Amino acid sequence: MPTPVPTPVPARMPAPMLTPIFRAAATWTAIGLASGLYYREFTKLNGVPGGTQLAVAHTHLLALGTLFMLALLALVAVFPALSANRAFRSGFWAWQVGLGITTAGMLVKGSLQVLADGLATSPAIAGISGLGHITLTAAFLLLFMGLAPSVREAAAAQRPAASSEQQPTPAEPSVR
């Protein structure tokens, strides 16, 4: 009886990014809407008219979370190769971490401001939020590094093929 020939194992392909990006957009939407409700009710309960970090947390969550993820979703739909790009995938996950740290800092600081707690001006909170912003900056760089090859490839595909013969240019009519 002949010995069976082993079947080669295909290289592991990364899972498509459409589902995680969609889920991230939906999650950031829910968190953004909940933070808006928290801002309204918490400030009303404590008699604070506004002017705290809570006022901008929900806008940051919806813009940098929901809208940015929907933009990434569109990019991955147009450029499916992004799902396999390591820099792009890393940038996506770094964005989630950075936005989480940044908005957590905003929510903590805003809550402390509403409660008129002296810790609201703590350099530690500013430092943690700064780490979130640094992470978002790194995520931007990774996302652009991941996107660049797909954009270059698409641009190259749109250029007209160079023909081997040079087309003559029409002579300018002479004015006499």
Protein Blocks (a to p, Z undefined) as FASTA:
>chain_A
ZZdddddddddddddfklmmmmmmmmmmmmmmmmmmmmmmmmmmnopabjpaklmmmmmm
mmmmmmmmmmmmmmmmmmmmlmmmmklmmmmmmmmmmmmmmmmmmmmmmmmmmnopaklm
gmklmmmmmmmmmmmmmmmmmmmmmmmmmmmmmmmmmpccddfbdcddddddddZZ
